[in-house]
Amino acid sequence: MEKKQNTSYLLKLWIPIIIFGGILLYGIVAMIQRGNYIIIPAMAIAGIIIWRICSGTTAEFNKLLKSSSPEPLIDFYDKKLGKARIPHKDAHLVFSKALAYTLYGHFDSARTEVARIDWEQKPPFFQAQNKYLLALWAYLENHDFPQGVNLAKEARRLANNSKSFPGAKTSLISYEIALEIGELLSENTDSMTVASLESKIEKSPVLLKVLVAWGLEGFYIQSGQAEQATKMREILTNFAPFCNGLSSISK
């Protein structure tokens, strides 16, 4: 049921883009067939511009995550999502801001944001985001890892959708990471879970990288691997030096 509902939502989101892309592609092919090859370098330039915009957004986020407070990230989301014309923009914005507050350890502010949305009236795709935040609060604020695991499982179930949509694979990986972290810190794990998270530390975007590093640091502390724990803390200090929500579980 959740997969069907999420697929319906994502189709509504992407169909206009697909239709526009199809019309654009048809026009390009028609121009080339008429011998108008100027469109080729024009499209190459357009592709470079789009790539630079996307890369710039990622670089800006990574830079802002090193800020001494969450406010620059909050302003970033207000600017990027505040005027966006997308379905359920309110939920997108609230989730992003609540996650920023969570990383910085401002849990009350995160809860205030989340309370702005009636999540039960949103598609499962967004209900999953709410459960994801609840799981992170269980981990980061309360260190209640079994409860967090249950919430992460529910989030992963609600987020179920086809990986064929752009960004869907990364989204699902984020829920899998949340579940694996909880299992790791609940001492209900095996070497495969450890290996899975260790393999994700290098290739994940910064937001997921710091969460994985926090989870692995906690596991290494619990298992007496001080040197490995120190390496994870170095990653956190490098990418998110003021994110107090990611403080060591030994504190």
Backbone as CSV, one residue per row, in Angstrom:
resi,resn,N_x,N_y,N_z,CA_x,CA_y,CA_z,C_x,C_y,C_z
1,MET,0.827,-1.213,0.000,0.000,0.000,0.000,0.861,1.264,0.000
2,GLU,1.878,1.287,0.900,2.742,2.468,0.979,3.478,2.696,-0.333
3,LYS,3.963,1.610,-0.934,4.701,1.754,-2.188,3.812,2.335,-3.275
4,LYS,2.573,1.881,-3.336,1.637,2.379,-4.342,1.366,3.861,-4.145
5,GLN,1.121,4.266,-2.895,0.841,5.664,-2.602,2.056,6.543,-2.873
6,ASN,3.234,6.068,-2.497,4.446,6.841,-2.739,4.753,6.949,-4.224
7,THR,4.519,5.875,-4.957,4.735,5.906,-6.405,3.799,6.910,-7.059
8,SER,2.558,6.952,-6.594,1.593,7.916,-7.122,2.060,9.347,-6.869
9,TYR,2.558,9.595,-5.657,3.059,10.941,-5.342,4.245,11.304,-6.221
10,LEU,5.200,10.392,-6.357,6.399,10.676,-7.137,6.089,10.842,-8.616
11,LEU,5.097,10.108,-9.104,4.683,10.275,-10.498,4.134,11.679,-10.729
12,LYS,3.311,12.150,-9.804,2.765,13.502,-9.921,3.883,14.541,-9.903
13,LEU,4.945,14.230,-9.168,6.068,15.152,-9.055,6.904,15.169,-10.327
14,TRP,7.099,13.983,-10.927,8.032,13.861,-12.039,7.396,13.880,-13.423
15,ILE,6.098,13.569,-13.545,5.471,13.523,-14.871,5.598,14.845,-15.627
16,PRO,5.341,16.004,-15.000,5.527,17.253,-15.756,6.948,17.425,-16.273
17,ILE,7.925,17.023,-15.468,9.323,17.132,-15.883,9.608,16.190,-17.044
18,ILE,9.060,14.965,-16.959,9.266,13.985,-18.021,8.638,14.469,-19.328
19,ILE,7.423,15.025,-19.231,6.742,15.527,-20.431,7.536,16.670,-21.058
20,PHE,7.990,17.604,-20.209,8.786,18.723,-20.716,10.075,18.220,-21.360
21,GLY,10.726,17.240,-20.707,11.955,16.679,-21.259,11.721,16.004,-22.592
22,GLY,10.580,15.302,-22.709,10.251,14.639,-23.971,10.035,15.634,-25.097
23,ILE,9.314,16.721,-24.789,9.095,17.763,-25.807,10.407,18.408,-26.216
24,LEU,11.261,18.666,-25.206,12.562,19.272,-25.483,13.417,18.357,-26.344
25,LEU,13.427,17.051,-26.008,14.208,16.087,-26.782,13.708,16.005,-28.218
26,TYR,12.388,15.997,-28.382,11.797,15.955,-29.727,12.250,17.167,-30.543
27,GLY,12.243,18.343,-29.900,12.667,19.553,-30.598,14.133,19.507,-30.992
28,ILE,14.971,18.965,-30.100,16.402,18.868,-30.395,16.652,17.941,-31.581
29,VAL,16.003,16.788,-31.562,16.163,15.825,-32.655,15.701,16.437,-33.976
30,ALA,14.580,17.155,-33.942,14.060,17.780,-35.160,15.034,18.814,-35.714
31,MET,15.642,19.602,-34.830,16.603,20.614,-35.269,17.845,19.966,-35.892
32,ILE,18.319,18.882,-35.273,19.494,18.190,-35.816,19.182,17.592,-37.181
33,GLN,17.991,17.030,-37.334,17.588,16.449,-38.620,17.524,17.506,-39.719
34,ARG,17.242,18.746,-39.321,17.199,19.831,-40.310,18.583,20.446,-40.525
35,GLY,19.588,19.879,-39.857,20.954,20.347,-40.049,21.357,21.497,-39.152
36,ASN,20.547,21.794,-38.166,20.853,22.880,-37.234,21.607,22.298,-36.039
37,TYR,22.936,22.241,-36.162,23.750,21.587,-35.130,24.164,22.522,-33.994
38,ILE,23.759,23.786,-34.073,24.125,24.728,-33.019,23.508,24.323,-31.676
39,ILE,22.436,23.516,-31.750,21.758,23.098,-30.523,22.648,22.197,-29.661
40,ILE,23.590,21.488,-30.306,24.443,20.550,-29.550,25.324,21.278,-28.546
41,PRO,26.130,22.272,-28.983,26.927,22.986,-27.971,26.054,23.765,-26.979
42,ALA,24.887,24.244,-27.444,23.996,24.962,-26.540,23.518,24.046,-25.420
43,MET,23.164,22.807,-25.764,22.717,21.856,-24.752,23.860,21.457,-23.830
44,ALA,25.069,21.352,-24.387,26.233,21.020,-23.559,26.474,22.109,-22.519
45,ILE,26.349,23.361,-22.951,26.531,24.485,-22.030,25.448,24.468,-20.953
46,ALA,24.204,24.200,-21.372,23.100,24.132,-20.415,23.341,23.028,-19.388
47,GLY,23.858,21.884,-19.857,24.159,20.771,-18.954,25.218,21.140,-17.937
48,ILE,26.235,21.858,-18.388,27.306,22.289,-17.489,26.763,23.251,-16.435
49,ILE,25.894,24.158,-16.872,25.310,25.131,-15.937,24.487,24.420,-14.865
50,ILE,23.648,23.459,-15.288,22.828,22.706,-14.328,23.704,21.934,-13.355
51,TRP,24.767,21.308,-13.895,25.688,20.550,-13.032,26.354,21.465,-12.012
52,ARG,26.731,22.662,-12.453,27.397,23.590,-11.537,26.442,24.093,-10.458
53,ILE,25.180,24.286,-10.819,24.188,24.714,-9.835,23.995,23.641,-8.769
54,CYS,23.846,22.382,-9.232,23.661,21.270,-8.287,24.886,21.096,-7.402
55,SER,26.068,21.154,-8.012,27.305,21.009,-7.234,27.462,22.160,-6.250
56,GLY,27.074,23.358,-6.697,27.176,24.521,-5.831,26.267,24.421,-4.622
57,THR,25.056,23.873,-4.833,24.119,23.690,-3.729,24.677,22.719,-2.699
58,THR,25.253,21.605,-3.184,25.857,20.619,-2.281,27.028,21.226,-1.513
59,ALA,27.873,21.982,-2.230,29.027,22.607,-1.584,28.583,23.632,-0.539
60,GLU,27.498,24.368,-0.841,26.999,25.363,0.108,26.474,24.690,1.366
61,PHE,25.738,23.580,1.188,25.245,22.844,2.348,26.408,22.354,3.207
62,ASN,27.411,21.761,2.573,28.563,21.235,3.314,29.270,22.334,4.097
63,LYS,29.337,23.513,3.499,29.972,24.645,4.177,29.132,25.096,5.364
64,LEU,27.817,25.190,5.168,26.937,25.675,6.231,26.868,24.704,7.407
65,LEU,27.088,23.416,7.139,27.061,22.428,8.218,28.219,22.643,9.195
66,LYS,29.200,23.436,8.790,30.328,23.746,9.672,30.093,25.029,10.470
67,SER,28.909,25.637,10.301,28.600,26.870,11.020,28.460,26.597,12.519
68,SER,28.619,27.633,13.320,28.576,27.474,14.774,27.159,27.340,15.323
69,SER,26.154,27.585,14.489,24.756,27.423,14.898,23.960,26.903,13.707
70,PRO,22.731,26.408,13.941,21.932,25.884,12.831,21.289,26.969,11.986
71,GLU,21.330,28.224,12.421,20.580,29.276,11.735,20.969,29.473,10.268
72,PRO,22.263,29.424,9.910,22.593,29.531,8.480,21.957,28.419,7.638
73,LEU,21.874,27.216,8.181,21.206,26.130,7.463,19.706,26.378,7.371
74,ILE,19.115,26.890,8.429,17.689,27.205,8.427,17.393,28.243,7.352
75,ASP,18.222,29.277,7.270,18.056,30.310,6.240,18.234,29.716,4.847
76,PHE,19.176,28.803,4.718,19.431,28.125,3.446,18.179,27.383,2.971
77,TYR,17.538,26.652,3.879,16.334,25.907,3.511,15.172,26.845,3.206
78,ASP,15.056,27.928,3.974,14.002,28.898,3.694,14.170,29.479,2.285
79,LYS,15.412,29.731,1.912,15.688,30.306,0.603,15.448,29.295,-0.517
80,LYS,15.885,28.053,-0.307,15.790,27.051,-1.358,14.385,26.466,-1.499
81,LEU,13.717,26.258,-0.373,12.409,25.591,-0.411,11.234,26.540,-0.198
82,GLY,11.506,27.703,0.402,10.427,28.611,0.739,9.584,29.035,-0.451
83,LYS,10.221,29.224,-1.608,9.507,29.672,-2.799,9.353,28.559,-3.846
84,ALA,9.734,27.356,-3.479,9.637,26.236,-4.434,8.178,25.878,-4.705
85,ARG,7.905,25.526,-5.943,6.546,25.118,-6.320,6.514,23.603,-6.467
86,ILE,6.436,22.942,-5.328,6.408,21.483,-5.302,5.295,21.032,-4.371
87,PRO,4.731,19.847,-4.638,3.678,19.335,-3.747,4.210,19.126,-2.323
88,HIS,3.401,19.474,-1.347,3.736,19.278,0.068,5.037,19.993,0.448
89,LYS,5.184,21.192,-0.104,6.382,21.979,0.198,6.534,22.203,1.699
90,ASP,5.408,22.361,2.397,5.470,22.618,3.836,6.157,21.485,4.580
91,ALA,5.857,20.242,4.198,6.470,19.087,4.855,7.953,18.994,4.521
92,HIS,8.303,19.245,3.261,9.714,19.242,2.857,10.499,20.239,3.706
93,LEU,9.951,21.444,3.837,10.661,22.506,4.546,10.784,22.191,6.033
94,VAL,9.691,21.750,6.636,9.709,21.430,8.068,10.688,20.298,8.358
95,PHE,10.666,19.253,7.544,11.581,18.136,7.767,13.037,18.600,7.690
96,SER,13.360,19.385,6.674,14.739,19.836,6.481,15.210,20.688,7.649
97,LYS,14.350,21.613,8.096,14.728,22.477,9.206,14.820,21.694,10.517
98,ALA,13.879,20.767,10.719,13.914,19.951,11.944,15.157,19.082,11.981
99,LEU,15.571,18.579,10.828,16.783,17.757,10.775,18.012,18.592,11.115
100,ALA,18.051,19.822,10.606,19.171,20.711,10.933,19.233,20.968,12.435
101,TYR,18.097,21.287,13.036,18.063,21.503,14.486,18.497,20.247,15.241
102,THR,18.088,19.087,14.738,18.443,17.821,15.386,19.944,17.605,15.397
103,LEU,20.583,17.841,14.274,22.027,17.640,14.187,22.771,18.541,15.166
104,TYR,22.242,19.735,15.380,22.897,20.672,16.303,22.483,20.453,17.755
105,GLY,21.613,19.483,17.983,21.205,19.184,19.347,20.121,20.096,19.880
106,HIS,19.475,20.860,19.002,18.375,21.739,19.404,17.065,20.956,19.252
107,PHE,16.894,19.985,20.110,15.780,19.047,19.946,14.417,19.693,20.166
108,ASP,14.324,20.631,21.091,13.047,21.310,21.323,12.632,22.117,20.089
109,SER,13.596,22.784,19.465,13.294,23.539,18.241,12.869,22.601,17.123
110,ALA,13.511,21.444,17.055,13.141,20.450,16.037,11.712,19.973,16.245
111,ARG,11.353,19.715,17.504,9.989,19.267,17.797,8.960,20.357,17.486
112,THR,9.331,21.601,17.732,8.423,22.711,17.410,8.148,22.755,15.910
113,GLU,9.186,22.541,15.105,9.001,22.504,13.653,8.077,21.358,13.252
114,VAL,8.359,20.180,13.762,7.597,18.988,13.382,6.120,19.136,13.728
115,ALA,5.836,19.830,14.830,4.447,20.000,15.280,3.627,20.868,14.330
116,ARG,4.280,21.523,13.377,3.564,22.379,12.427,2.794,21.569,11.388
117,ILE,3.121,20.288,11.249,2.550,19.454,10.189,1.660,18.373,10.777
118,ASP,0.515,18.157,10.136,-0.333,17.009,10.471,0.137,15.853,9.582
119,TRP,1.074,15.084,10.085,1.754,14.078,9.269,0.813,12.976,8.793
120,GLU,-0.211,12.680,9.558,-1.142,11.617,9.175,-1.929,11.974,7.917
121,GLN,-1.993,13.260,7.609,-2.699,13.696,6.402,-1.778,13.762,5.185
122,LYS,-0.526,13.421,5.381,0.446,13.436,4.291,0.631,12.019,3.738
123,PRO,1.123,11.892,2.486,1.439,10.574,1.941,2.474,9.850,2.791
124,PRO,2.522,8.519,2.723,3.500,7.755,3.513,4.934,8.250,3.341
125,PHE,5.270,8.744,2.160,6.601,9.283,1.880,7.007,10.305,2.942
126,PHE,6.045,11.144,3.371,6.328,12.180,4.361,6.153,11.656,5.785
127,GLN,5.236,10.749,5.977,5.109,10.126,7.285,6.412,9.430,7.672
128,ALA,7.095,8.884,6.672,8.393,8.239,6.906,9.418,9.244,7.422
129,GLN,9.379,10.466,6.896,10.311,11.489,7.355,10.087,11.818,8.827
130,ASN,8.824,11.865,9.226,8.510,12.113,10.633,9.056,10.999,11.517
131,LYS,8.843,9.744,11.116,9.354,8.610,11.896,10.887,8.608,11.914
132,TYR,11.485,9.030,10.824,12.940,9.113,10.742,13.477,10.085,11.793
133,LEU,12.821,11.243,11.909,13.234,12.217,12.916,13.045,11.662,14.321
134,LEU,11.938,10.977,14.551,11.694,10.379,15.867,12.774,9.353,16.210
135,ALA,13.202,8.589,15.208,14.264,7.610,15.423,15.572,8.307,15.793
136,LEU,15.890,9.398,15.077,17.116,10.136,15.388,17.072,10.733,16.790
137,TRP,15.902,11.231,17.200,15.791,11.775,18.559,16.004,10.671,19.600
138,ALA,15.476,9.492,19.312,15.687,8.367,20.235,17.172,8.035,20.347
139,TYR,17.888,8.094,19.222,19.314,7.784,19.226,20.128,8.908,19.874
140,LEU,19.975,10.121,19.325,20.882,11.212,19.657,20.563,11.879,20.987
141,GLU,19.280,12.017,21.292,18.901,12.714,22.518,18.799,11.771,23.716
142,ASN,18.153,10.634,23.520,17.847,9.745,24.645,18.708,8.491,24.717
143,HIS,19.447,8.200,23.663,20.248,6.974,23.579,19.387,5.731,23.838
144,ASP,18.130,5.818,23.393,17.205,4.680,23.508,17.220,3.960,22.168
145,PHE,18.218,3.106,21.994,18.447,2.512,20.684,17.390,1.490,20.274
146,PRO,16.891,0.654,21.170,15.809,-0.268,20.754,14.571,0.473,20.262
147,GLN,14.186,1.554,20.948,13.047,2.330,20.481,13.346,2.943,19.112
148,GLY,14.567,3.446,18.954,14.957,4.030,17.677,14.899,3.022,16.547
149,VAL,15.294,1.794,16.826,15.236,0.738,15.803,13.796,0.518,15.344
150,ASN,12.873,0.464,16.292,11.469,0.261,15.936,10.952,1.410,15.071
151,LEU,11.325,2.623,15.421,10.907,3.783,14.651,11.557,3.791,13.274
152,ALA,12.828,3.391,13.196,13.528,3.340,11.914,12.918,2.279,10.996
153,LYS,12.498,1.162,11.568,11.832,0.126,10.781,10.517,0.649,10.193
154,GLU,9.770,1.378,11.025,8.506,1.937,10.566,8.745,2.980,9.476
155,ALA,9.795,3.788,9.646,10.135,4.782,8.635,10.492,4.110,7.316
156,ARG,11.282,3.046,7.401,11.686,2.333,6.171,10.476,1.715,5.482
157,ARG,9.530,1.209,6.250,8.319,0.628,5.662,7.493,1.700,4.956
158,LEU,7.327,2.838,5.612,6.526,3.911,5.042,7.183,4.536,3.812
159,ALA,8.505,4.483,3.753,9.242,5.118,2.648,9.331,4.240,1.411
160,ASN,8.790,3.047,1.469,8.930,2.100,0.365,8.459,2.694,-0.960
161,ASN,9.332,2.679,-1.954,8.972,3.143,-3.296,9.946,2.579,-4.310
162,SER,9.665,2.817,-5.565,10.517,2.307,-6.632,11.831,3.073,-6.684
163,LYS,12.934,2.359,-6.822,14.246,2.992,-6.912,14.500,3.616,-8.280
164,SER,13.546,3.486,-9.191,13.733,4.022,-10.540,13.587,5.540,-10.587
165,PHE,12.989,6.139,-9.548,12.830,7.584,-9.521,14.155,8.250,-9.130
166,PRO,14.470,9.392,-9.724,15.702,10.105,-9.353,15.737,10.416,-7.863
167,GLY,16.846,10.093,-7.229,17.013,10.369,-5.807,16.406,9.339,-4.880
168,ALA,15.585,8.412,-5.428,14.897,7.446,-4.570,15.875,6.488,-3.904
169,LYS,16.911,6.095,-4.618,17.868,5.145,-4.067,18.593,5.738,-2.858
170,THR,19.032,7.002,-2.986,19.711,7.658,-1.868,18.781,7.821,-0.687
171,SER,17.517,8.151,-0.981,16.525,8.304,0.083,16.362,7.007,0.857
172,LEU,16.226,5.901,0.153,16.045,4.612,0.817,17.297,4.212,1.596
173,ILE,18.465,4.542,1.064,19.707,4.239,1.776,19.754,4.986,3.107
174,SER,19.230,6.211,3.139,19.243,6.974,4.385,18.422,6.280,5.465
175,TYR,17.299,5.654,5.068,16.484,4.914,6.038,17.187,3.628,6.462
176,GLU,17.861,2.983,5.539,18.606,1.772,5.874,19.747,2.097,6.848
177,ILE,20.401,3.234,6.635,21.477,3.657,7.535,20.935,3.883,8.946
178,ALA,19.786,4.549,9.050,19.190,4.798,10.364,18.895,3.490,11.085
179,LEU,18.402,2.515,10.344,18.095,1.209,10.940,19.372,0.489,11.369
180,GLU,20.383,0.511,10.509,21.640,-0.171,10.831,22.335,0.453,12.039
181,ILE,22.285,1.780,12.148,22.896,2.448,13.304,22.232,1.980,14.593
182,GLY,20.904,1.929,14.578,20.192,1.493,15.775,20.507,0.066,16.155
183,GLU,20.566,-0.803,15.154,20.890,-2.207,15.420,22.309,-2.327,15.971
184,LEU,23.201,-1.522,15.417,24.594,-1.551,15.848,24.724,-1.166,17.325
185,LEU,24.021,-0.113,17.715,24.155,0.411,19.072,23.251,-0.296,20.066
186,SER,22.348,-1.130,19.575,21.509,-1.939,20.465,22.188,-3.243,20.831
187,GLU,23.420,-3.409,20.346,24.191,-4.640,20.549,23.426,-5.844,19.995
188,ASN,22.670,-5.567,18.948,21.910,-6.624,18.271,22.335,-6.632,16.814
189,THR,23.613,-6.928,16.611,24.174,-6.772,15.281,25.144,-7.896,14.964
190,ASP,25.658,-7.871,13.756,26.682,-8.830,13.344,27.706,-8.107,12.484
191,SER,28.699,-8.847,12.053,29.790,-8.234,11.285,29.302,-7.642,9.966
192,MET,28.211,-8.172,9.425,27.698,-7.663,8.150,27.155,-6.242,8.315
193,THR,26.528,-5.959,9.441,26.014,-4.609,9.683,27.160,-3.621,9.811
194,VAL,28.192,-4.021,10.540,29.374,-3.165,10.694,30.000,-2.906,9.332
195,ALA,30.185,-3.961,8.553,30.804,-3.836,7.236,29.961,-2.959,6.315
196,SER,28.637,-3.094,6.427,27.747,-2.297,5.585,27.910,-0.811,5.871
197,LEU,27.939,-0.446,7.143,28.104,0.961,7.502,29.504,1.462,7.152
198,GLU,30.504,0.642,7.380,31.864,1.049,7.046,32.016,1.299,5.547
199,SER,31.304,0.529,4.738,31.381,0.716,3.283,30.678,1.995,2.841
200,LYS,29.746,2.487,3.673,28.984,3.684,3.305,29.687,4.972,3.728
201,ILE,30.639,4.884,4.633,31.248,6.087,5.196,31.956,6.914,4.129
202,GLU,32.549,6.276,3.130,33.319,6.992,2.120,32.437,7.555,1.007
203,LYS,31.455,6.786,0.570,30.698,7.162,-0.629,29.415,7.929,-0.350
204,SER,29.072,8.123,0.903,27.830,8.816,1.230,28.009,10.328,1.172
205,PRO,26.930,11.069,0.850,26.990,12.525,0.974,27.228,12.906,2.425
206,VAL,27.655,14.144,2.653,28.099,14.557,3.978,27.035,14.346,5.048
207,LEU,25.776,14.642,4.749,24.722,14.493,5.743,24.646,13.069,6.269
208,LEU,24.725,12.094,5.364,24.693,10.690,5.779,26.037,10.260,6.356
209,LYS,27.113,10.815,5.834,28.455,10.462,6.312,28.599,10.728,7.810
210,VAL,28.105,11.890,8.259,28.285,12.226,9.674,27.406,11.345,10.564
211,LEU,26.230,10.962,10.070,25.381,10.062,10.855,26.022,8.684,10.969
212,VAL,26.588,8.207,9.857,27.272,6.913,9.886,28.484,6.978,10.821
213,ALA,29.238,8.058,10.735,30.421,8.205,11.593,30.017,8.205,13.063
214,TRP,28.911,8.877,13.393,28.437,8.902,14.780,28.061,7.498,15.254
215,GLY,27.342,6.761,14.413,26.949,5.407,14.781,28.139,4.482,14.946
216,LEU,29.090,4.563,14.031,30.271,3.714,14.115,31.137,4.097,15.315
217,GLU,31.237,5.388,15.592,32.003,5.808,16.765,31.413,5.171,18.023
218,GLY,30.092,5.220,18.135,29.444,4.623,19.307,29.711,3.137,19.416
219,PHE,29.666,2.464,18.279,29.941,1.017,18.282,31.383,0.742,18.679
220,TYR,32.313,1.522,18.123,33.730,1.306,18.448,34.003,1.585,19.921
221,ILE,33.329,2.572,20.494,33.480,2.848,21.928,32.964,1.669,22.746
222,GLN,31.790,1.175,22.374,31.197,0.050,23.100,32.061,-1.205,23.014
223,SER,32.744,-1.381,21.877,33.527,-2.600,21.672,35.005,-2.422,21.999
224,GLY,35.343,-1.255,22.585,36.709,-1.041,23.030,37.716,-0.787,21.928
225,GLN,37.261,-0.288,20.771,38.171,0.000,19.657,38.435,1.512,19.630
226,ALA,39.269,1.965,20.545,39.490,3.394,20.754,40.055,4.093,19.512
227,GLU,40.997,3.444,18.834,41.619,4.075,17.667,40.596,4.305,16.553
228,GLN,39.746,3.311,16.314,38.720,3.454,15.288,37.697,4.510,15.680
229,ALA,37.352,4.563,16.970,36.408,5.576,17.454,36.967,6.977,17.228
230,THR,38.257,7.143,17.463,38.908,8.447,17.263,38.838,8.878,15.803
231,LYS,38.998,7.923,14.887,38.921,8.243,13.458,37.522,8.741,13.079
232,MET,36.510,8.134,13.661,35.140,8.571,13.384,34.898,9.973,13.955
233,ARG,35.427,10.233,15.142,35.263,11.560,15.740,35.979,12.605,14.901
234,GLU,37.081,12.248,14.282,37.792,13.181,13.402,36.943,13.545,12.188
235,ILE,36.213,12.582,11.655,35.305,12.847,10.531,34.224,13.831,10.971
236,LEU,33.673,13.594,12.154,32.622,14.474,12.667,33.159,15.882,12.923
237,THR,34.349,15.981,13.468,34.958,17.284,13.735,35.250,18.027,12.443
238,ASN,35.595,17.275,11.403,35.926,17.890,10.123,34.692,18.405,9.394
239,PHE,33.639,17.608,9.368,32.477,17.959,8.570,31.361,18.653,9.362
240,ALA,31.273,18.422,10.667,30.182,18.988,11.464,30.693,19.348,12.860
241,PRO,31.639,20.289,12.947,32.327,20.549,14.213,31.442,21.090,15.335
242,PHE,30.310,21.722,14.996,29.456,22.314,16.030,28.122,21.586,16.177
243,CYS,28.000,20.438,15.550,26.754,19.686,15.627,26.719,18.876,16.928
244,ASN,26.248,19.524,17.985,26.271,18.909,19.317,25.301,17.738,19.433
245,GLY,24.369,17.635,18.516,23.494,16.466,18.520,24.255,15.189,18.230
246,LEU,25.425,15.335,17.633,26.262,14.198,17.287,27.382,13.993,18.308
247,SER,27.140,14.434,19.535,28.136,14.222,20.602,28.327,12.734,20.860
248,SER,29.476,12.386,21.342,29.797,10.989,21.627,28.837,10.404,22.640
249,ILE,28.446,9.152,22.447,27.529,8.502,23.391,28.226,8.207,24.715
250,SER,29.533,8.391,24.790,30.256,8.151,26.044,30.104,9.328,26.995
251,LYS,29.561,10.461,26.480,29.431,11.648,27.330,28.157,11.584,28.148
